[in-house]
Amino acid sequence: MSLCSNVFSKTLTRLTISMAVSSMLFLTACNDSNTQTEIQVAEAVDLSIFEGCYTVSNDEPAQIKVSQQDGTWVMRMKEPASAKRVWDNPEPLEVIANSDIPKFFSIDPNNVDAVIGRPDRVLVLAHVKPAYANIDPLLDSEYLSYIYRGANTIYRVECDDVNTDILANPHADIIIDNVNESV
């Protein structure tokens, strides 16, 4: 082997090794390490902002109760008046990563403080940053709920232990008249 080809071979080997190392460093830098960061951020979130009762309208009694029991967060739904108890059995809640927010709400994840939901995701609650809730005309509450494929604002209200007929038809006494009778 000639001296020229030996130098070329060593240079090519170094170049190949340099490219491989550079590629590994590049891929390592692009590695999705957000998962660990999101978990650490999620653990640091103060979930006590969810503790309390919620309803879909400010002038209705509480329908959902979120509390902490034995170190875990749980939710309870109000039972109908015919039940022998006010609240149903506690269902566990878990922290949901901000990267999952678009699955439930059409809001920029940067405008949300925390998200908590049932493991089956039938119910998901989000707390919107107060400053954002004040400037978004579509929000009249800092709390959002996703209940079985539908999202809406909900209201934090006083908790109560009063049975209400939440299954009653609220539109039973409404009479709809023809608005075009004068024509």
C-alpha positions in Angstrom: 0.0 0.0 0.0 1.4 3.4 -1.0 1.9 6.2 1.4 -0.6 8.3 -0.4 -3.3 5.7 -0.2 -2.4 5.0 3.5 -2.9 8.7 4.4 -6.1 8.8 2.4 -7.4 5.6 4.2 -6.6 7.1 7.6 -8.3 10.4 6.7 -11.3 8.6 5.3 -11.5 6.5 8.5 -11.3 9.6 10.7 -13.9 11.3 8.6 -16.2 8.3 8.9 -15.8 8.1 12.6 -16.3 11.9 13.0 -19.5 11.7 11.0 -20.7 8.8 13.1 -20.0 10.6 16.3 -21.5 13.8 15.0 -24.6 12.0 13.9 -25.0 10.3 17.3 -24.6 13.7 19.1 -27.1 15.2 16.7 -29.6 12.4 17.2 -29.1 12.6 21.0 -29.8 16.3 20.9 -32.9 15.7 18.9 -34.1 12.9 21.2 -37.5 13.4 22.6 -36.5 14.2 26.1 -39.7 16.3 26.7 -41.4 13.2 28.2 -39.1 13.3 31.3 -39.4 17.1 31.5 -43.2 16.9 31.2 -43.4 14.3 33.9 -41.3 16.5 36.2 -43.4 19.6 35.4 -46.6 17.6 35.9 -45.4 16.4 39.3 -44.7 20.0 40.3 -48.2 21.3 39.4 -50.3 22.3 42.3 -53.5 20.2 41.8 -55.2 21.9 44.7 -56.6 24.4 42.2 -59.0 21.6 41.2 -60.2 20.9 44.8 -63.9 21.9 45.0 -67.2 21.4 43.3 -68.2 22.2 39.7 -71.4 22.7 37.6 -72.2 23.7 34.1 -74.0 26.9 35.1 -73.3 29.4 37.9 -76.9 29.2 39.1 -77.1 25.4 39.4 -76.1 23.2 42.3 -72.8 21.3 42.3 -72.6 18.3 40.1 -69.0 17.2 40.3 -66.8 17.1 43.4 -63.0 16.9 43.2 -61.0 16.1 46.3 -57.9 14.4 47.6 -58.4 11.1 49.5 -55.5 9.1 50.8 -52.9 11.0 48.8 -54.7 10.6 45.4 -57.1 12.9 43.6 -60.7 11.6 43.0 -63.9 12.9 41.6 -67.5 12.2 42.5 -70.7 12.9 40.7 -73.9 14.0 42.4 -76.5 11.2 42.5 -80.2 11.8 41.5 -82.7 12.7 44.2 -84.0 9.1 44.2 -80.6 7.7 45.4 -80.0 7.1 49.0 -76.8 9.1 48.9 -75.7 12.5 47.6 -72.4 11.6 45.9 -71.4 8.5 44.0 -68.3 6.4 44.7 -65.0 8.2 44.2 -63.3 7.7 40.8 -59.5 8.2 40.6 -58.0 11.1 38.7 -54.6 11.4 37.2 -52.4 14.2 35.9 -52.6 14.6 32.1 -49.6 15.9 30.2 -49.9 19.3 28.5 -49.0 17.7 25.2 -52.3 15.9 25.3 -54.4 19.0 25.7 -55.2 19.3 22.0 -57.0 15.9 22.2 -59.6 17.5 24.5 -59.5 21.3 24.2 -58.9 23.8 21.4 -56.6 25.9 23.5 -52.9 26.5 23.3 -51.3 24.3 26.0 -49.1 27.3 27.1 -52.3 28.9 28.4 -53.2 26.0 30.7 -51.8 25.5 34.3 -52.9 21.9 34.8 -55.0 19.1 33.5 -56.4 16.2 35.4 -58.7 13.5 34.3 -60.1 10.0 34.8 -57.9 7.2 33.4 -60.6 6.4 30.8 -60.6 10.1 29.8 -64.4 10.3 29.9 -63.9 13.4 32.1 -61.0 15.7 31.8 -60.7 19.0 33.7 -58.3 21.8 32.8 -57.4 25.0 34.7 -56.7 27.9 32.3 -54.3 30.6 33.4 -56.3 33.4 34.9 -54.7 36.1 32.7 -55.7 34.1 29.6 -59.2 33.4 30.9 -59.6 37.2 31.3 -58.7 38.0 27.7 -60.4 35.2 25.8 -64.0 36.1 25.0 -65.0 32.5 24.7 -64.0 31.7 28.3 -66.1 33.0 31.2 -64.4 30.6 33.7 -60.9 29.5 34.4 -62.1 25.8 34.3 -62.7 23.7 31.2 -64.3 20.3 31.2 -64.3 17.6 28.6 -67.1 15.2 29.2 -67.4 12.3 26.8 -66.5 14.0 23.5 -67.7 17.5 24.4 -65.8 20.5 25.8 -67.2 23.4 27.6 -66.4 25.9 30.4 -67.6 24.9 33.8 -67.9 26.9 37.0 -66.5 26.3 40.4 -69.3 26.6 43.0 -69.8 25.9 46.7 -70.0 22.3 47.6 -73.3 21.1 49.1 -74.7 17.9 50.4 -78.2 18.5 49.1 -79.8 16.0 46.8 -81.2 17.5 43.6 -83.1 16.1 40.8 -80.3 16.4 38.2 -82.1 13.9 35.9 -85.2 16.0 35.7 -86.1 17.6 32.4 -85.2 21.3 32.7 -87.2 22.1 29.6 -90.4 20.4 30.7 -92.3 23.7 31.5 -91.0 25.7 28.4 -93.6 26.6 25.8 -92.3 27.5 22.4 -94.7 29.9 20.6 -94.5 30.7 16.9 -92.5 33.9 16.7 -94.0 34.7 13.2 -97.6 34.9 14.3 -97.9 38.5 13.2 -97.2 37.6 9.6 
